[in-house]
Amino acid sequence: MFTINVVKDFSKKPYGRYPDEGDCGQVFRQSILAPALREHDKVHVVLDGYNRYGRSFLDEAFGGLIREEHFKWDDLKFRLTFTHSKVKSIELLIEERLEAARKACE
């Protein structure tokens, strides 16, 4: 399993959807998350160290895997895991954004 720690491997304050907003979900997805999923069988994303992930960052980073990178939800649910040890609602929001992307691409 390949592990990505967002705060250590990407940004201490990830924010926004697009590059003009800062260290955004699009850049995280394109430069770190999608390449890791293409290279490794299983990828785990650690979200600890930051408690204010916005919906736009998470939607673009995770939902964008389905909408923009053309990963299939059936594949991702076995290959992609993510955790935040203190703010479980972040995990639920990622699941929600993945499900919304799946529905939008059906």
DAPEFEN-V130586 format. One record per backbone hydrogen bond with DSSP energy under -1.0 kcal/mol. NH is the residue of the N-H (numbers start at 0). CO is the residue of the C=O. If there is no record, write none. Layout:
BEGIN
NH/CO, NH/CO
END
This chain:
BEGIN
1/41, 3/43, 5/45, 8/4, 9/5, 10/5, 14/22, 20/17, 21/18, 23/21, 24/15, 25/16, 27/23, 28/24, 29/25, 30/26, 31/27, 32/27, 33/28, 35/31, 36/32, 37/33, 38/34, 39/35, 42/78, 43/1, 44/80, 45/3, 46/82, 57/53, 58/54, 59/55, 60/56, 61/57, 63/58, 64/61, 65/62, 66/62, 67/63, 68/63, 70/64, 75/71, 76/72, 77/74, 78/74, 79/75, 80/42, 82/44, 89/86, 91/87, 92/88, 93/89, 94/90, 95/91, 96/92, 97/93, 98/94, 99/95, 100/96, 101/97, 102/98, 103/99, 104/100, 105/102
END
